[in-house]
């Protein structure tokens, strides 16, 4: 078993941080436009599949 220090972030903490950073990025209109352009260019779906 790995002996990790107590300061090692958990997966939940890492994903919470990523979610917060993504939310902040999405507030920027230029970032939203760039992501939308990327999705359209690569024909990627904008909604998740069930």
mmCIF entry with sequence, helices, sheets and N, C-alpha, C, O atoms, coordinates in Angstrom:
data_MODEL
# 
_entry.id   MODEL 
# 
_entity.id                         1 
_entity.type                       polymer 
_entity.pdbx_number_of_molecules   1 
# 
_entity_poly.entity_id                      1 
_entity_poly.type                           'polypeptide(L)' 
_entity_poly.nstd_linkage                   no 
_entity_poly.nstd_monomer                   no 
_entity_poly.pdbx_seq_one_letter_code       
;(UNK)(UNK)(UNK)(UNK)(UNK)(UNK)(UNK)(UNK)(UNK)(UNK)(UNK)(UNK)(UNK)(UNK)(UNK)(UNK)
(UNK)(UNK)(UNK)(UNK)(UNK)(UNK)(UNK)(UNK)(UNK)(UNK)(UNK)(UNK)(UNK)(UNK)(UNK)(UNK)
(UNK)(UNK)(UNK)(UNK)(UNK)(UNK)(UNK)(UNK)(UNK)(UNK)(UNK)(UNK)(UNK)(UNK)(UNK)(UNK)
(UNK)(UNK)
;
_entity_poly.pdbx_seq_one_letter_code_can   XXXXXXXXXXXXXXXXXXXXXXXXXXXXXXXXXXXXXXXXXXXXXXXXXX 
_entity_poly.pdbx_strand_id                 A 
# 
loop_
_entity_poly_seq.entity_id 
_entity_poly_seq.num 
_entity_poly_seq.mon_id 
_entity_poly_seq.hetero 
1 1  UNK n 
1 2  UNK n 
1 3  UNK n 
1 4  UNK n 
1 5  UNK n 
1 6  UNK n 
1 7  UNK n 
1 8  UNK n 
1 9  UNK n 
1 10 UNK n 
1 11 UNK n 
1 12 UNK n 
1 13 UNK n 
1 14 UNK n 
1 15 UNK n 
1 16 UNK n 
1 17 UNK n 
1 18 UNK n 
1 19 UNK n 
1 20 UNK n 
1 21 UNK n 
1 22 UNK n 
1 23 UNK n 
1 24 UNK n 
1 25 UNK n 
1 26 UNK n 
1 27 UNK n 
1 28 UNK n 
1 29 UNK n 
1 30 UNK n 
1 31 UNK n 
1 32 UNK n 
1 33 UNK n 
1 34 UNK n 
1 35 UNK n 
1 36 UNK n 
1 37 UNK n 
1 38 UNK n 
1 39 UNK n 
1 40 UNK n 
1 41 UNK n 
1 42 UNK n 
1 43 UNK n 
1 44 UNK n 
1 45 UNK n 
1 46 UNK n 
1 47 UNK n 
1 48 UNK n 
1 49 UNK n 
1 50 UNK n 
# 
_struct_asym.id          A 
_struct_asym.entity_id   1 
# 
loop_
_struct_conf.conf_type_id 
_struct_conf.id 
_struct_conf.pdbx_PDB_helix_id 
_struct_conf.beg_label_comp_id 
_struct_conf.beg_label_asym_id 
_struct_conf.beg_label_seq_id 
_struct_conf.pdbx_beg_PDB_ins_code 
_struct_conf.end_label_comp_id 
_struct_conf.end_label_asym_id 
_struct_conf.end_label_seq_id 
_struct_conf.pdbx_end_PDB_ins_code 
_struct_conf.beg_auth_comp_id 
_struct_conf.beg_auth_asym_id 
_struct_conf.beg_auth_seq_id 
_struct_conf.end_auth_comp_id 
_struct_conf.end_auth_asym_id 
_struct_conf.end_auth_seq_id 
_struct_conf.pdbx_PDB_helix_class 
_struct_conf.details 
_struct_conf.pdbx_PDB_helix_length 
HELX_P HELX_P1 AA1 UNK A 11 ? UNK A 26 ? UNK A 11 UNK A 26 1 ? 16 
HELX_P HELX_P2 AA2 UNK A 29 ? UNK A 41 ? UNK A 29 UNK A 41 1 ? 13 
# 
_struct_conf_type.id          HELX_P 
_struct_conf_type.criteria    ? 
_struct_conf_type.reference   ? 
# 
loop_
_atom_site.group_PDB 
_atom_site.id 
_atom_site.type_symbol 
_atom_site.label_atom_id 
_atom_site.label_alt_id 
_atom_site.label_comp_id 
_atom_site.label_asym_id 
_atom_site.label_entity_id 
_atom_site.label_seq_id 
_atom_site.pdbx_PDB_ins_code 
_atom_site.Cartn_x 
_atom_site.Cartn_y 
_atom_site.Cartn_z 
_atom_site.occupancy 
_atom_site.B_iso_or_equiv 
_atom_site.pdbx_formal_charge 
_atom_site.auth_seq_id 
_atom_site.auth_comp_id 
_atom_site.auth_asym_id 
_atom_site.auth_atom_id 
_atom_site.pdbx_PDB_model_num 
ATOM 1   N N  . UNK A 1 1  ? 0.844   -1.177 0.000   1.00 0.00 ? 1  UNK A N  1 
ATOM 2   C CA . UNK A 1 1  ? 0.000   0.000  0.000   1.00 0.00 ? 1  UNK A CA 1 
ATOM 3   C C  . UNK A 1 1  ? 0.893   1.245  0.000   1.00 0.00 ? 1  UNK A C  1 
ATOM 4   O O  . UNK A 1 1  ? 1.948   1.274  0.633   1.00 0.00 ? 1  UNK A O  1 
ATOM 5   N N  . UNK A 1 2  ? 0.445   2.261  -0.720  1.00 0.00 ? 2  UNK A N  1 
ATOM 6   C CA . UNK A 1 2  ? 1.206   3.499  -0.786  1.00 0.00 ? 2  UNK A CA 1 
ATOM 7   C C  . UNK A 1 2  ? 1.130   4.251  0.532   1.00 0.00 ? 2  UNK A C  1 
ATOM 8   O O  . UNK A 1 2  ? 0.081   4.302  1.174   1.00 0.00 ? 2  UNK A O  1 
ATOM 9   N N  . UNK A 1 3  ? 2.234   4.822  0.917   1.00 0.00 ? 3  UNK A N  1 
ATOM 10  C CA . UNK A 1 3  ? 2.273   5.646  2.120   1.00 0.00 ? 3  UNK A CA 1 
ATOM 11  C C  . UNK A 1 3  ? 2.250   7.106  1.680   1.00 0.00 ? 3  UNK A C  1 
ATOM 12  O O  . UNK A 1 3  ? 3.299   7.711  1.461   1.00 0.00 ? 3  UNK A O  1 
ATOM 13  N N  . UNK A 1 4  ? 1.048   7.668  1.552   1.00 0.00 ? 4  UNK A N  1 
ATOM 14  C CA . UNK A 1 4  ? 0.888   9.031  1.063   1.00 0.00 ? 4  UNK A CA 1 
ATOM 15  C C  . UNK A 1 4  ? 0.820   10.010 2.224   1.00 0.00 ? 4  UNK A C  1 
ATOM 16  O O  . UNK A 1 4  ? 0.234   9.709  3.264   1.00 0.00 ? 4  UNK A O  1 
ATOM 17  N N  . UNK A 1 5  ? 1.414   11.169 2.047   1.00 0.00 ? 5  UNK A N  1 
ATOM 18  C CA . UNK A 1 5  ? 1.321   12.178 3.114   1.00 0.00 ? 5  UNK A CA 1 
ATOM 19  C C  . UNK A 1 5  ? -0.117  12.662 3.275   1.00 0.00 ? 5  UNK A C  1 
ATOM 20  O O  . UNK A 1 5  ? -0.912  12.567 2.341   1.00 0.00 ? 5  UNK A O  1 
ATOM 21  N N  . UNK A 1 6  ? -0.447  13.170 4.434   1.00 0.00 ? 6  UNK A N  1 
ATOM 22  C CA . UNK A 1 6  ? -1.798  13.644 4.725   1.00 0.00 ? 6  UNK A CA 1 
ATOM 23  C C  . UNK A 1 6  ? -2.210  14.824 3.856   1.00 0.00 ? 6  UNK A C  1 
ATOM 24  O O  . UNK A 1 6  ? -3.396  15.141 3.769   1.00 0.00 ? 6  UNK A O  1 
ATOM 25  N N  . UNK A 1 7  ? -1.255  15.474 3.216   1.00 0.00 ? 7  UNK A N  1 
ATOM 26  C CA . UNK A 1 7  ? -1.562  16.641 2.390   1.00 0.00 ? 7  UNK A CA 1 
ATOM 27  C C  . UNK A 1 7  ? -1.935  16.272 0.963   1.00 0.00 ? 7  UNK A C  1 
ATOM 28  O O  . UNK A 1 7  ? -2.260  17.152 0.166   1.00 0.00 ? 7  UNK A O  1 
ATOM 29  N N  . UNK A 1 8  ? -1.895  14.987 0.625   1.00 0.00 ? 8  UNK A N  1 
ATOM 30  C CA . UNK A 1 8  ? -2.245  14.549 -0.720  1.00 0.00 ? 8  UNK A CA 1 
ATOM 31  C C  . UNK A 1 8  ? -3.748  14.756 -0.931  1.00 0.00 ? 8  UNK A C  1 
ATOM 32  O O  . UNK A 1 8  ? -4.560  14.234 -0.168  1.00 0.00 ? 8  UNK A O  1 
ATOM 33  N N  . UNK A 1 9  ? -4.121  15.531 -1.985  1.00 0.00 ? 9  UNK A N  1 
ATOM 34  C CA . UNK A 1 9  ? -5.552  15.777 -2.220  1.00 0.00 ? 9  UNK A CA 1 
ATOM 35  C C  . UNK A 1 9  ? -6.272  14.509 -2.659  1.00 0.00 ? 9  UNK A C  1 
ATOM 36  O O  . UNK A 1 9  ? -5.700  13.646 -3.325  1.00 0.00 ? 9  UNK A O  1 
ATOM 37  N N  . UNK A 1 10 ? -7.520  14.418 -2.275  1.00 0.00 ? 10 UNK A N  1 
ATOM 38  C CA . UNK A 1 10 ? -8.344  13.286 -2.707  1.00 0.00 ? 10 UNK A CA 1 
ATOM 39  C C  . UNK A 1 10 ? -8.859  13.555 -4.115  1.00 0.00 ? 10 UNK A C  1 
ATOM 40  O O  . UNK A 1 10 ? -8.782  14.677 -4.616  1.00 0.00 ? 10 UNK A O  1 
ATOM 41  N N  . UNK A 1 11 ? -9.379  12.522 -4.738  1.00 0.00 ? 11 UNK A N  1 
ATOM 42  C CA . UNK A 1 11 ? -9.961  12.693 -6.074  1.00 0.00 ? 11 UNK A CA 1 
ATOM 43  C C  . UNK A 1 11 ? -11.097 13.705 -6.026  1.00 0.00 ? 11 UNK A C  1 
ATOM 44  O O  . UNK A 1 11 ? -11.236 14.529 -6.930  1.00 0.00 ? 11 UNK A O  1 
ATOM 45  N N  . UNK A 1 12 ? -11.911 13.644 -4.971  1.00 0.00 ? 12 UNK A N  1 
ATOM 46  C CA . UNK A 1 12 ? -13.028 14.580 -4.833  1.00 0.00 ? 12 UNK A CA 1 
ATOM 47  C C  . UNK A 1 12 ? -12.515 16.028 -4.788  1.00 0.00 ? 12 UNK A C  1 
ATOM 48  O O  . UNK A 1 12 ? -13.103 16.915 -5.408  1.00 0.00 ? 12 UNK A O  1 
ATOM 49  N N  . UNK A 1 13 ? -11.436 16.260 -4.065  1.00 0.00 ? 13 UNK A N  1 
ATOM 50  C CA . UNK A 1 13 ? -10.869 17.612 -3.978  1.00 0.00 ? 13 UNK A CA 1 
ATOM 51  C C  . UNK A 1 13 ? -10.311 18.069 -5.321  1.00 0.00 ? 13 UNK A C  1 
ATOM 52  O O  . UNK A 1 13 ? -10.461 19.228 -5.707  1.00 0.00 ? 13 UNK A O  1 
ATOM 53  N N  . UNK A 1 14 ? -9.672  17.150 -6.023  1.00 0.00 ? 14 UNK A N  1 
ATOM 54  C CA . UNK A 1 14 ? -9.099  17.488 -7.331  1.00 0.00 ? 14 UNK A CA 1 
ATOM 55  C C  . UNK A 1 14 ? -10.208 17.852 -8.314  1.00 0.00 ? 14 UNK A C  1 
ATOM 56  O O  . UNK A 1 14 ? -10.107 18.856 -9.020  1.00 0.00 ? 14 UNK A O  1 
ATOM 57  N N  . UNK A 1 15 ? -11.274 17.037 -8.364  1.00 0.00 ? 15 UNK A N  1 
ATOM 58  C CA . UNK A 1 15 ? -12.363 17.313 -9.294  1.00 0.00 ? 15 UNK A CA 1 
ATOM 59  C C  . UNK A 1 15 ? -13.144 18.561 -8.898  1.00 0.00 ? 15 UNK A C  1 
ATOM 60  O O  . UNK A 1 15 ? -13.644 19.273 -9.769  1.00 0.00 ? 15 UNK A O  1 
ATOM 61  N N  . UNK A 1 16 ? -13.256 18.837 -7.609  1.00 0.00 ? 16 UNK A N  1 
ATOM 62  C CA . UNK A 1 16 ? -13.912 20.067 -7.162  1.00 0.00 ? 16 UNK A CA 1 
ATOM 63  C C  . UNK A 1 16 ? -13.126 21.279 -7.633  1.00 0.00 ? 16 UNK A C  1 
ATOM 64  O O  . UNK A 1 16 ? -13.709 22.281 -8.049  1.00 0.00 ? 16 UNK A O  1 
ATOM 65  N N  . UNK A 1 17 ? -11.817 21.191 -7.570  1.00 0.00 ? 17 UNK A N  1 
ATOM 66  C CA . UNK A 1 17 ? -10.961 22.279 -8.042  1.00 0.00 ? 17 UNK A CA 1 
ATOM 67  C C  . UNK A 1 17 ? -11.103 22.451 -9.556  1.00 0.00 ? 17 UNK A C  1 
ATOM 68  O O  . UNK A 1 17 ? -11.216 23.575 -10.046 1.00 0.00 ? 17 UNK A O  1 
ATOM 69  N N  . UNK A 1 18 ? -11.096 21.346 -10.291 1.00 0.00 ? 18 UNK A N  1 
ATOM 70  C CA . UNK A 1 18 ? -11.267 21.418 -11.741 1.00 0.00 ? 18 UNK A CA 1 
ATOM 71  C C  . UNK A 1 18 ? -12.624 22.011 -12.112 1.00 0.00 ? 18 UNK A C  1 
ATOM 72  O O  . UNK A 1 18 ? -12.718 22.816 -13.039 1.00 0.00 ? 18 UNK A O  1 
ATOM 73  N N  . UNK A 1 19 ? -13.671 21.618 -11.392 1.00 0.00 ? 19 UNK A N  1 
ATOM 74  C CA . UNK A 1 19 ? -15.007 22.165 -11.641 1.00 0.00 ? 19 UNK A CA 1 
ATOM 75  C C  . UNK A 1 19 ? -15.031 23.669 -11.415 1.00 0.00 ? 19 UNK A C  1 
ATOM 76  O O  . UNK A 1 19 ? -15.626 24.408 -12.199 1.00 0.00 ? 19 UNK A O  1 
ATOM 77  N N  . UNK A 1 20 ? -14.391 24.120 -10.352 1.00 0.00 ? 20 UNK A N  1 
ATOM 78  C CA . UNK A 1 20 ? -14.358 25.554 -10.045 1.00 0.00 ? 20 UNK A CA 1 
ATOM 79  C C  . UNK A 1 20 ? -13.593 26.322 -11.127 1.00 0.00 ? 20 UNK A C  1 
ATOM 80  O O  . UNK A 1 20 ? -14.015 27.398 -11.551 1.00 0.00 ? 20 UNK A O  1 
ATOM 81  N N  . UNK A 1 21 ? -12.471 25.760 -11.565 1.00 0.00 ? 21 UNK A N  1 
ATOM 82  C CA . UNK A 1 21 ? -11.684 26.412 -12.617 1.00 0.00 ? 21 UNK A CA 1 
ATOM 83  C C  . UNK A 1 21 ? -12.467 26.444 -13.928 1.00 0.00 ? 21 UNK A C  1 
ATOM 84  O O  . UNK A 1 21 ? -12.428 27.446 -14.643 1.00 0.00 ? 21 UNK A O  1 
ATOM 85  N N  . UNK A 1 22 ? -13.174 25.370 -14.252 1.00 0.00 ? 22 UNK A N  1 
ATOM 86  C CA . UNK A 1 22 ? -13.961 25.311 -15.479 1.00 0.00 ? 22 UNK A CA 1 
ATOM 87  C C  . UNK A 1 22 ? -15.084 26.341 -15.428 1.00 0.00 ? 22 UNK A C  1 
ATOM 88  O O  . UNK A 1 22 ? -15.342 27.031 -16.414 1.00 0.00 ? 22 UNK A O  1 
ATOM 89  N N  . UNK A 1 23 ? -15.748 26.447 -14.283 1.00 0.00 ? 23 UNK A N  1 
ATOM 90  C CA . UNK A 1 23 ? -16.827 27.427 -14.130 1.00 0.00 ? 23 UNK A CA 1 
ATOM 91  C C  . UNK A 1 23 ? -16.302 28.843 -14.345 1.00 0.00 ? 23 UNK A C  1 
ATOM 92  O O  . UNK A 1 23 ? -16.963 29.667 -14.978 1.00 0.00 ? 23 UNK A O  1 
ATOM 93  N N  . UNK A 1 24 ? -15.124 29.119 -13.821 1.00 0.00 ? 24 UNK A N  1 
ATOM 94  C CA . UNK A 1 24 ? -14.521 30.437 -14.000 1.00 0.00 ? 24 UNK A CA 1 
ATOM 95  C C  . UNK A 1 24 ? -14.183 30.685 -15.468 1.00 0.00 ? 24 UNK A C  1 
ATOM 96  O O  . UNK A 1 24 ? -14.411 31.779 -15.983 1.00 0.00 ? 24 UNK A O  1 
ATOM 97  N N  . UNK A 1 25 ? -13.642 29.675 -16.138 1.00 0.00 ? 25 UNK A N  1 
ATOM 98  C CA . UNK A 1 25 ? -13.330 29.809 -17.562 1.00 0.00 ? 25 UNK A CA 1 
ATOM 99  C C  . UNK A 1 25 ? -14.590 30.057 -18.386 1.00 0.00 ? 25 UNK A C  1 
ATOM 100 O O  . UNK A 1 25 ? -14.583 30.855 -19.323 1.00 0.00 ? 25 UNK A O  1 
ATOM 101 N N  . UNK A 1 26 ? -15.670 29.366 -18.028 1.00 0.00 ? 26 UNK A N  1 
ATOM 102 C CA . UNK A 1 26 ? -16.905 29.481 -18.791 1.00 0.00 ? 26 UNK A CA 1 
ATOM 103 C C  . UNK A 1 26 ? -17.548 30.859 -18.662 1.00 0.00 ? 26 UNK A C  1 
ATOM 104 O O  . UNK A 1 26 ? -18.400 31.221 -19.474 1.00 0.00 ? 26 UNK A O  1 
ATOM 105 N N  . UNK A 1 27 ? -17.151 31.625 -17.657 1.00 0.00 ? 27 UNK A N  1 
ATOM 106 C CA . UNK A 1 27 ? -17.668 32.981 -17.508 1.00 0.00 ? 27 UNK A CA 1 
ATOM 107 C C  . UNK A 1 27 ? -17.093 33.915 -18.572 1.00 0.00 ? 27 UNK A C  1 
ATOM 108 O O  . UNK A 1 27 ? -17.648 34.984 -18.828 1.00 0.00 ? 27 UNK A O  1 
ATOM 109 N N  . UNK A 1 28 ? -15.994 33.517 -19.182 1.00 0.00 ? 28 UNK A N  1 
ATOM 110 C CA . UNK A 1 28 ? -15.318 34.327 -20.201 1.00 0.00 ? 28 UNK A CA 1 
ATOM 111 C C  . UNK A 1 28 ? -15.941 34.032 -21.563 1.00 0.00 ? 28 UNK A C  1 
ATOM 112 O O  . UNK A 1 28 ? -15.883 32.902 -22.046 1.00 0.00 ? 28 UNK A O  1 
ATOM 113 N N  . UNK A 1 29 ? -16.535 35.048 -22.176 1.00 0.00 ? 29 UNK A N  1 
ATOM 114 C CA . UNK A 1 29 ? -17.223 34.878 -23.463 1.00 0.00 ? 29 UNK A CA 1 
ATOM 115 C C  . UNK A 1 29 ? -16.278 34.370 -24.546 1.00 0.00 ? 29 UNK A C  1 
ATOM 116 O O  . UNK A 1 29 ? -16.695 33.579 -25.393 1.00 0.00 ? 29 UNK A O  1 
ATOM 117 N N  . UNK A 1 30 ? -15.026 34.798 -24.542 1.00 0.00 ? 30 UNK A N  1 
ATOM 118 C CA . UNK A 1 30 ? -14.091 34.353 -25.578 1.00 0.00 ? 30 UNK A CA 1 
ATOM 119 C C  . UNK A 1 30 ? -13.776 32.868 -25.426 1.00 0.00 ? 30 UNK A C  1 
ATOM 120 O O  . UNK A 1 30 ? -13.588 32.168 -26.421 1.00 0.00 ? 30 UNK A O  1 
ATOM 121 N N  . UNK A 1 31 ? -13.718 32.384 -24.184 1.00 0.00 ? 31 UNK A N  1 
ATOM 122 C CA . UNK A 1 31 ? -13.481 30.958 -23.957 1.00 0.00 ? 31 UNK A CA 1 
ATOM 123 C C  . UNK A 1 31 ? -14.688 30.158 -24.421 1.00 0.00 ? 31 UNK A C  1 
ATOM 124 O O  . UNK A 1 31 ? -14.534 29.129 -25.079 1.00 0.00 ? 31 UNK A O  1 
ATOM 125 N N  . UNK A 1 32 ? -15.902 30.624 -24.080 1.00 0.00 ? 32 UNK A N  1 
ATOM 126 C CA . UNK A 1 32 ? -17.114 29.928 -24.520 1.00 0.00 ? 32 UNK A CA 1 
ATOM 127 C C  . UNK A 1 32 ? -17.162 29.855 -26.039 1.00 0.00 ? 32 UNK A C  1 
ATOM 128 O O  . UNK A 1 32 ? -17.520 28.817 -26.597 1.00 0.00 ? 32 UNK A O  1 
ATOM 129 N N  . UNK A 1 33 ? -16.807 30.937 -26.709 1.00 0.00 ? 33 UNK A N  1 
ATOM 130 C CA . UNK A 1 33 ? -16.830 30.961 -28.174 1.00 0.00 ? 33 UNK A CA 1 
ATOM 131 C C  . UNK A 1 33 ? -15.791 29.991 -28.745 1.00 0.00 ? 33 UNK A C  1 
ATOM 132 O O  . UNK A 1 33 ? -16.063 29.288 -29.717 1.00 0.00 ? 33 UNK A O  1 
ATOM 133 N N  . UNK A 1 34 ? -14.611 29.957 -28.142 1.00 0.00 ? 34 UNK A N  1 
ATOM 134 C CA . UNK A 1 34 ? -13.563 29.057 -28.625 1.00 0.00 ? 34 UNK A CA 1 
ATOM 135 C C  . UNK A 1 34 ? -13.978 27.606 -28.454 1.00 0.00 ? 34 UNK A C  1 
ATOM 136 O O  . UNK A 1 34 ? -13.754 26.789 -29.347 1.00 0.00 ? 34 UNK A O  1 
ATOM 137 N N  . UNK A 1 35 ? -14.582 27.272 -27.315 1.00 0.00 ? 35 UNK A N  1 
ATOM 138 C CA . UNK A 1 35 ? -15.029 25.896 -27.087 1.00 0.00 ? 35 UNK A CA 1 
ATOM 139 C C  . UNK A 1 35 ? -16.152 25.536 -28.056 1.00 0.00 ? 35 UNK A C  1 
ATOM 140 O O  . UNK A 1 35 ? -16.165 24.436 -28.611 1.00 0.00 ? 35 UNK A O  1 
ATOM 141 N N  . UNK A 1 36 ? -17.090 26.453 -28.262 1.00 0.00 ? 36 UNK A N  1 
ATOM 142 C CA . UNK A 1 36 ? -18.190 26.196 -29.199 1.00 0.00 ? 36 UNK A CA 1 
ATOM 143 C C  . UNK A 1 36 ? -17.641 25.969 -30.610 1.00 0.00 ? 36 UNK A C  1 
ATOM 144 O O  . UNK A 1 36 ? -18.094 25.067 -31.316 1.00 0.00 ? 36 UNK A O  1 
ATOM 145 N N  . UNK A 1 37 ? -16.677 26.777 -31.015 1.00 0.00 ? 37 UNK A N  1 
ATOM 146 C CA . UNK A 1 37 ? -16.063 26.613 -32.338 1.00 0.00 ? 37 UNK A CA 1 
ATOM 147 C C  . UNK A 1 37 ? -15.366 25.258 -32.446 1.00 0.00 ? 37 UNK A C  1 
ATOM 148 O O  . UNK A 1 37 ? -15.466 24.581 -33.469 1.00 0.00 ? 37 UNK A O  1 
ATOM 149 N N  . UNK A 1 38 ? -14.670 24.874 -31.398 1.00 0.00 ? 38 UNK A N  1 
ATOM 150 C CA . UNK A 1 38 ? -13.974 23.586 -31.389 1.00 0.00 ? 38 UNK A CA 1 
ATOM 151 C C  . UNK A 1 38 ? -14.980 22.445 -31.493 1.00 0.00 ? 38 UNK A C  1 
ATOM 152 O O  . UNK A 1 38 ? -14.766 21.496 -32.248 1.00 0.00 ? 38 UNK A O  1 
ATOM 153 N N  . UNK A 1 39 ? -16.075 22.531 -30.741 1.00 0.00 ? 39 UNK A N  1 
ATOM 154 C CA . UNK A 1 39 ? -17.089 21.479 -30.793 1.00 0.00 ? 39 UNK A CA 1 
ATOM 155 C C  . UNK A 1 39 ? -17.703 21.380 -32.184 1.00 0.00 ? 39 UNK A C  1 
ATOM 156 O O  . UNK A 1 39 ? -17.912 20.282 -32.701 1.00 0.00 ? 39 UNK A O  1 
ATOM 157 N N  . UNK A 1 40 ? -17.988 22.521 -32.782 1.00 0.00 ? 40 UNK A N  1 
ATOM 158 C CA . UNK A 1 40 ? -18.615 22.524 -34.113 1.00 0.00 ? 40 UNK A CA 1 
ATOM 159 C C  . UNK A 1 40 ? -17.636 22.031 -35.175 1.00 0.00 ? 40 UNK A C  1 
ATOM 160 O O  . UNK A 1 40 ? -18.019 21.274 -36.068 1.00 0.00 ? 40 UNK A O  1 
ATOM 161 N N  . UNK A 1 41 ? -16.391 22.449 -35.086 1.00 0.00 ? 41 UNK A N  1 
ATOM 162 C CA . UNK A 1 41 ? -15.380 22.054 -36.070 1.00 0.00 ? 41 UNK A CA 1 
ATOM 163 C C  . UNK A 1 41 ? -15.174 20.551 -36.065 1.00 0.00 ? 41 UNK A C  1 
ATOM 164 O O  . UNK A 1 41 ? -15.064 19.925 -37.119 1.00 0.00 ? 41 UNK A O  1 
ATOM 165 N N  . UNK A 1 42 ? -15.122 19.978 -34.874 1.00 0.00 ? 42 UNK A N  1 
ATOM 166 C CA . UNK A 1 42 ? -14.870 18.539 -34.752 1.00 0.00 ? 42 UNK A CA 1 
ATOM 167 C C  . UNK A 1 42 ? -16.149 17.720 -34.703 1.00 0.00 ? 42 UNK A C  1 
ATOM 168 O O  . UNK A 1 42 ? -16.109 16.502 -34.533 1.00 0.00 ? 42 UNK A O  1 
ATOM 169 N N  . UNK A 1 43 ? -17.299 18.401 -34.853 1.00 0.00 ? 43 UNK A N  1 
ATOM 170 C CA . UNK A 1 43 ? -18.596 17.730 -34.870 1.00 0.00 ? 43 UNK A CA 1 
ATOM 171 C C  . UNK A 1 43 ? -18.815 16.887 -33.623 1.00 0.00 ? 43 UNK A C  1 
ATOM 172 O O  . UNK A 1 43 ? -19.305 15.760 -33.702 1.00 0.00 ? 43 UNK A O  1 
ATOM 173 N N  . UNK A 1 44 ? -18.448 17.440 -32.474 1.00 0.00 ? 44 UNK A N  1 
ATOM 174 C CA . UNK A 1 44 ? -18.632 16.743 -31.208 1.00 0.00 ? 44 UNK A CA 1 
ATOM 175 C C  . UNK A 1 44 ? -20.001 17.113 -30.626 1.00 0.00 ? 44 UNK A C  1 
ATOM 176 O O  . UNK A 1 44 ? -20.447 18.252 -30.763 1.00 0.00 ? 44 UNK A O  1 
ATOM 177 N N  . UNK A 1 45 ? -20.647 16.176 -29.994 1.00 0.00 ? 45 UNK A N  1 
ATOM 178 C CA . UNK A 1 45 ? -21.967 16.491 -29.399 1.00 0.00 ? 45 UNK A CA 1 
ATOM 179 C C  . UNK A 1 45 ? -21.806 17.457 -28.233 1.00 0.00 ? 45 UNK A C  1 
ATOM 180 O O  . UNK A 1 45 ? -20.813 17.413 -27.507 1.00 0.00 ? 45 UNK A O  1 
ATOM 181 N N  . UNK A 1 46 ? -22.782 18.320 -28.066 1.00 0.00 ? 46 UNK A N  1 
ATOM 182 C CA . UNK A 1 46 ? -22.739 19.284 -26.971 1.00 0.00 ? 46 UNK A CA 1 
ATOM 183 C C  . UNK A 1 46 ? -23.540 18.807 -25.772 1.00 0.00 ? 46 UNK A C  1 
ATOM 184 O O  . UNK A 1 46 ? -23.567 19.473 -24.737 1.00 0.00 ? 46 UNK A O  1 
ATOM 185 N N  . UNK A 1 47 ? -24.191 17.661 -25.902 1.00 0.00 ? 47 UNK A N  1 
ATOM 186 C CA . UNK A 1 47 ? -24.932 17.082 -24.776 1.00 0.00 ? 47 UNK A CA 1 
ATOM 187 C C  . UNK A 1 47 ? -24.400 15.686 -24.510 1.00 0.00 ? 47 UNK A C  1 
ATOM 188 O O  . UNK A 1 47 ? -23.863 15.027 -25.401 1.00 0.00 ? 47 UNK A O  1 
ATOM 189 N N  . UNK A 1 48 ? -24.556 15.251 -23.280 1.00 0.00 ? 48 UNK A N  1 
ATOM 190 C CA . UNK A 1 48 ? -24.078 13.905 -22.942 1.00 0.00 ? 48 UNK A CA 1 
ATOM 191 C C  . UNK A 1 48 ? -25.078 12.865 -23.419 1.00 0.00 ? 48 UNK A C  1 
ATOM 192 O O  . UNK A 1 48 ? -26.273 13.132 -23.550 1.00 0.00 ? 48 UNK A O  1 
ATOM 193 N N  . UNK A 1 49 ? -24.570 11.708 -23.668 1.00 0.00 ? 49 UNK A N  1 
ATOM 194 C CA . UNK A 1 49 ? -25.418 10.593 -24.092 1.00 0.00 ? 49 UNK A CA 1 
ATOM 195 C C  . UNK A 1 49 ? -25.939 9.872  -22.865 1.00 0.00 ? 49 UNK A C  1 
ATOM 196 O O  . UNK A 1 49 ? -25.249 9.808  -21.847 1.00 0.00 ? 49 UNK A O  1 
ATOM 197 N N  . UNK A 1 50 ? -27.134 9.331  -22.940 1.00 0.00 ? 50 UNK A N  1 
ATOM 198 C CA . UNK A 1 50 ? -27.666 8.585  -21.777 1.00 0.00 ? 50 UNK A CA 1 
ATOM 199 C C  . UNK A 1 50 ? -26.924 7.304  -21.537 1.00 0.00 ? 50 UNK A C  1 
ATOM 200 O O  . UNK A 1 50 ? -27.247 6.569  -20.604 1.00 0.00 ? 50 UNK A O  1 
# 
